[in-house]
């Protein structure tokens, strides 16, 4: 599982050419769709396009509770090389 430091580095390197959207999954098994994000030293601030059941559109999440990131972008996998991903071999 990735550490908070690795998640922070990934979000810091997010290129302008990729949509700033996806679905964040926490270690508490919560899924949070987002349409934009901002960073601080230890937190990720995500913005939703519609409010949750409590009316909130923005959520602050500690990097160390991020379990995975689901990407809704249908683009080619090569677009993610700038985030450090490479083809095997």
N, C-alpha and C positions, 0 to 999 in steps of 0.2 A: 504494500500500500504506500502511496506517495506521502511524503511528510508535508507539513505546513510550509516549509521552506521551498519545496519543489513546486507546490501549487502557486505560491506567491511568484516565483520565478516565471512560471508559465503565463500567468496573467500579466506580468510586467512586460513580457516579450510579445504580447498579443499584437499582431500587425494590423495596420489600418485597413488592409485589403480584405480582412475577414470580418464577417458580421459579429458584433459583440453580443451574441445571443446564444442561448443553450438552456440546458436543464442541469442545475446543480443538485447533486445527491450528497447528503450529509451522513456522518457516521451514525446518526439517529434514524436513518432510513427515511428522512424527509426529502421530497423532491421539490425543487423550487425553479420554475421556469423564469428566465430573465431576458430582458431586451437590451440591457446596457449595464455597465459596471464601473466602479471607481475603486482605487486602492488606498490603503493607509499602511502603516508599518506592520500591523498584525491582523487587520480586518479587510474583508472584501465587502463592499457595498453594492448590492445588486438591485436593479429596478425591474419591476414586473409591469406588463402591459395592462393587467387588470388586478384589482385588489384581491387579497385572500379573504377568508371568512371573517376576519377581524377588521377588514377595511384597509390593511396596510399594503402599500405598493413598493416599499423599499425595505430591504432586510440587510442587516449587518451580520456577517458570518466570519468566525475565526478561521484562518487558513487551515489550522490543524484539525478541524472537524469536517473538512471536505473529503468525501470518500471517492467520488467520481464526478466526471463532467460529461454529460451527453450533449452531442453537437447536432443541431437541427439543420445545419448547412448541407445542402446536397452536392456541394462542390467536390472536386477530385481530391484524393488524399495528398497529392503533391503540394497542395496549398498549405499544408501544415508543417512543411519542412522548416519554416522560419520559427516554429515553436520547438524545434529540436528533434522532430520525428524523421526517421530515415527508412528507406526500404531495406529489408534484410539482404544479406549476401554481400 
